[in-house]
Amino acid sequence: MRSCKTSFTDDPEQEVPLEQLSDIKAKSVLEWIANDHVRRSIVKHFRQFLMTYVDERGAYVYGQRIRNLGENNSKSLEVSYLHLALSKPILAYFLTDSPAAMLTAFCEVALAAILVYYIPKSVRITDLPLGSSLRDLRTSNLNNLVRKSVVVIRRTSVFPQLKYVKFD
């Protein structure tokens, strides 16, 4: 999980339109996302996604989740990857390719959106459709968003020995 800190501004002159975000003008997606103009655009479009995404019944999904965050004593805002991919596919692509940079930007947006009511601790991505076994994990998966399903079959027998501890 990533800690959330806010530090973005709203300057429409220094943003890249959503249609041009997929035209990567750098050696890698990470370098493209690090560009200030691109980052501002990502922040703007993710904020727009959080505030305007509606489900099939016409209900604002993330507006309700933001309001319920404090009531449920949650530490993170859960954002569905499927919702993001349907609404803003370029942001979903960037998320899978450079999750650290994207989650930092997403966390900033979530913090700004939630600060009206509560202070979030992190943003979690759910419903990532691509999954594979642990044996398929390769070095090419480093610094990429991956989904692994594993079953723990063995654990150590080391248990805490202390029951009560008091510090002065």
Secondary structure, DSSP 8 states (H G I E B T S, - for coil): -----------GGG---GGGTTS--SSSHHHHHHSHHHHHHHHHHHHHHHHH-B-TTS-BHHHHHHHHHHHTT-SEEEEEHHHHHHH-HHHHHHHHH-HHHHHHHHHHHHHHHHTTT----EEEEE-----B-GGG--GGGTTS---B--------------S-----
